[in-house]
Amino acid sequence: MVRYYLAITALTNSSESTEVLCKILDTARYQTQYHETLESFLAAIQQNQQEIDCLIIQEDPLLEQTIEQLSTANIILPAVIWCSRSQNLPKKPWIYHAAEVIASEQDLEIFRRSIDRAINNFLYLTPIGSNLGQANVATASAVPTNAVNLLEQQKRLTDKLKERLGYLGVYYKREPKLFLRNLPAEDRHALLQELRSEYREIVLAYFAEDGTVNMRVDRFVEQAFFADMSVSQIVEIHMELMDALATQLKLEGRSEEILLDYRLTLIDIIAHLCEMYRRSIPRE
């Protein structure tokens, strides 16, 4: 019988954190192994690497050592980095590789969406963009091995999803209860505030020489997709921000015409979102 669960291996820093994850990860969808020591976590990955669909790594003082060990072993897997508070989110674009997803405690009610995003990001990660080994342990000779491992893991995960679904993608399991319109009022407000803040950061950096803009756009679009947001809702976020910036420019005695350029930002994000919705349609 075909099993429809995702295999998760998690590293937590306490039994309390393990209990939290146990409650969040629905056993009907996930088969999760929990580890509270780096040694057992790494041993489990080495033993079951071909079966693991995603890693969850909780932030703690050993986080860099954990990433270094994964890099040394040339292990590349989808990953969610779980930070204890939003202010602890890393300032650099990524820790493990460019497809990782950062989640804070505020995200725990929708933590499963972070796993979907991590797997989706990983499937489209390129060897050049993987940047495995931010701890400076990857040598020039290791890069080809890392690239091969990445491609092998992507093929394995793709084949696994195809076997389950009949088509490529993790979109089959978007959960309606996590759609924006179905969230409790407090959670809906929090998600919209987060999206507004992220959109503002994208706009302010869009025309700057910021190498993280594309990644920010991708993450924003993925959040909007898994929340089943419509294009009109994205336009509303854009217009709210433009109105606020226009007011600020008027107070400073500056022209509002510069805001017209940011229509390109809106078009870029809408195009990405429409493409994700297109890919979510099962192939015949």
N, C-alpha and C positions, 0 to 999 in steps of 0.2 A: 504494500500500500504506500502511495506517495505521501510523504509528510510535508506539511505546509508551514512549518515553523522556520524561524531564522535562528541560527546558532550564535549565541553571544558569549563572549568571555570578558568578565569584568574584574577590574582591580579597584578595590575600595580601601579606605584607610581606617575603617572601624566596623564593628558589628552593627552599629546603628545605621551606617550608610548602606550596608548590605541589606538590612531590613527595609529601608526606604525603596531601594531598587526592586526588591522582591515584590513589593506592593504595586509598583509602577508597571513592571514588565509582565504583561498578561501571559500566563503559561500556555494558553491555547495558541499563541502566536510565536512565542519565544521559548527556546531551550537555553537557559543561562547557567553558566558556571561562574561561581563567585570565588574570588581569591582576595585575601587580606595581606598577603606577603608577596613581594616582588619575585622571590624565588619560585613559589608555586605557580604564579601567574605566567612567568616565562617558560617554566617546564610544561605547563598545559598547552601553551601556544606551539612550542616545539613539537609536541606529541600530536596535536590535532590541527595543525595549521591549515590543512586542506579541507577541513570541515567547518572552520570558523567563518562566519559571515561578517561580523563586526566586533570591534573591541570597544569597551568603555573603560576609560582610565580616569580615576579621580585625582584631582590636583592635590598634591602634598609635597613635602620637601624632597621626596625621591622622584618627582616627576621627570626631571632632566635625566636622572640616572636610568629611569625606565625607558625613555626614548633612546638614550644612548645604547642600551642593551638591545633594543629592537633593531636599531641601525646596524650595530655590529653583526647581528645575526642575519642581516638582509631580509628582515620581515616587513612586508608592506601589506596592510589590511585596512579596510574601512575602519574609521575610528571616531568616537565621540569623546572629547575631553571635557570632563565634568568639573567645573570650578565651583567653589563653595559660595562665593559672592560675586556679583557683577563687577565690583571694583578690582577683583583679582584676575579678570580676563586679561590674557597676555596682550601686550602692546604690539608685538610683531605679528605679521600676517598669519603665520602658522607655527606650530611647535613640532609636529610629527611629519606631516606632509600637507600639500596644498588642498587636499580634499577632505581634511578633517572638519568636524563640526564642533564648535564650542557651545557648551550648555551650562547655564548657571542654575542655582537652586530655584530661581523664579520660573524656570522653564520646566520644572519637574512634572507638572500636570500634563504637559505636552511633550514629554521626553521621548516618547516613541516616534514622534515626528522627526526628532533629531537623528534617530537611527536610520530612518528612511532617507533623509537628506544625505547622511554620510555615505550610504551605499550608492545612492544616485551619483553623488560627486565622484566617488571612486571609480565608477564605471566609465566616466568620461575624463579621468585623469590621464595626462600624457607622461611618458617617462621623463621628458625634460622638465616638466612642471612639478614632478613629484617631490623633489628636494628632500628625499629621505636623508635623515642624519643632520639635523640642525645643530647637533652637539659637536660638530666638527670631527666626527669619527669616520666619515665616509671618505675614502681615498679615491684618487683618479681610477685606480684599477678596479674599485668596487662598483663604479657607476654602471658598467655594462651588466653586471650581475643583478644590480637593483632593477634595471630596466627590464630584464628578462623575468625576474620575479614578479614585477608589477603586471606585465602582460599575461603571465601565467595565472595570477590570481584573478585578474579581470575576466579572462576566458572561463575559468572555473566558476566564478560567480554568475557570469552571464548564462552559461550552460545550465547552472542550477536553477536560475530563475525561469529560463525557458522551459525546463522540465516541469516546473510547477505550474507555470502560467500559460504556456503556449505562445508567449511573446515576450520580448525584452522589456524589462522595466520593473521598478518597485512600486509603481503607481497603483497597482491593483489593490493595495491595502491602505489607501487614504481613508482615514476614519472619519465618517460624517460627524461624530460627536466632537471632533476637533476642528470642524469647519467654523469659520468666524461667526456665522449666523446662529450656530448651535451652542456656542460657548456661553457660560454664565456671564452676566453683565460685567462683573468685576474682571474676569479673565479676558473678555472681549475688549474692554477698555485698555487693559494692560498691553495686549497684543497690538492694538492700533497705535498706542503711544510708542511702543517699540518700533513699529514700522515707520511712523512719522519721523522719529529720531534718526533711524537708519537712512531714510530717504533724504533727509536734510544733509547728512554727512556725505551721501553720494553726490548731491547737487553741488555742495561746496567744494568737492574735490574733483568734479567731473572734468574740468578743463585744465586742471593742474597736472604737473608731472608726478602723478601718484600711481605707483605700480600696483596698488591694492584696489583701484576703482572697479576693475572687471570682476574681481572676487566679491566685492561688496554688492555689485549689481546681481551677481549670481545668487548670493545668499538671500538678498531681499526678494528676488523672484521666487526662489524655492519656498521661502516662508509664505509668500502670497499664494503660491500654488497649493501647498498643503493645507492652507486655510480656506481654499476654494473661493478666493476673492475674485471679483469681476473686474473688468477693465475700467468700468465707471468708478469703482471704489479707488483704484489707483489714480485715476484722473482727479478725483476729489482730494486725495492726499497731496497731489502735485499743486492743485489750485490753492489749497489752504496755505501751503508753504510760499507760493508766489505772492499771495496777498500779504502775508506777513513780511516778506522781504521788500515788497513794494512800499509798505508803510515805513519800514526802516529807512529805505532810500530817500523817501520824501522828507523824513525828519532830518536827514543828513544833507538835504538839498541836492541830491544826485538824481540822474536820469534813470527811469525805469526800463529803458530800452534794452539794457543788458539782459534783463530777465527773459526776453524773447529767445535768446540762445538756448535756454534750458528746456525748450520744447524738444530738443534733440535727446536730452536725458529721458524725458517721458516716452518718446518714440522708441528709444533703445530698450527700456524696461518693458513696455507693452509688447514689443516684438519678441523678447525673450519669454515672456509669460505665455503669449499665444503659442509659441513653439512647444513649450512644455505641455500645454493642454492638447496640442496636436499629437504629441508623442504618447499621451496617456490613452489614446484610443487603441484598443486591441487590434492587432493586425489580423487580417483574414487568413 
